[in-house]
Amino acid sequence: MLEVLFGVLQWWDGVELWLTQLGLAPQVALLMLVLLPACWWAARVLDRAVGVVFERLGHRYAMGAEDAQEPR
């Protein structure tokens, strides 16, 4: 198990070294290619999770924006 972990750490060190040696433009391009989709999927999962929680708790704003317009 430790050998696998050591191998992953060595691989990550190599990736880190390769990435830091790139220029700014390729670093930004790689960041956009990797981080933007990851953040989009994380936001989507979080949105669905919060929607499920509100739906189960019976929160009045979970069904839609028109529910929020009820008179007080």
N, C-alpha and C positions, 0 to 999 in steps of 0.2 A: 504493500500500500504506500509506504513512504517513497519507494522508487518511482511510482506513478506521479505522486505529488512533486517530487524533485524534478521529474521530466517536464511536468506542466510549468513549473516555476522557471526552468531553464528556457523553455519555449517562450514564455511571456517576457523574460528578459531580452531575448532576441527580437521579439516584436517591438518592445519598447525602444530598444536601441535603434532599430530600423526606422521607427516612426520619428524619433527625435532628430535623426539625420536628414529627414526630408525638409524641403523648404516650407514656407508658411502656406502657400497656395495649395499644395498637395495635402498638407495636414488638414486644412479647412475643408477641402473636398472630401476627404475620408471621413471627417467628423460629420459632415452633412449626410453622407451616404449611410453611415452607421447609426448616428445618434437620432436623426430626425424620424426614421421609421420606428426605432425603439421607443422613443418618447410618444409617438402617435399611438402605438399599440398599448403602451402602459396607460395612457389617458383613456383609451377606449375600454380597457379592462376595468379601470377604476370607476369610470362612468357607469358601466353596467353593474358593478358591485354595489355602488351607492344606490342605484335605481332599485335593485333587488331588496336592499335593506329598507329603503323608504316604503317600498310596496308592501313588504311584510309587516312593517310597523304601522301601516295605514296613515302615513304622512300625507297631509292634504295637498302638498305641492308635487307629489310623485306622479300624478296622472297627467299633468300638462299645465301650460301657462294659463289657460282659461279658468282653471280652478283658483288661481291666485287672484283673479279679478272679482271675487265674491264681495258683495258689500258687507261692511262691518256693522 
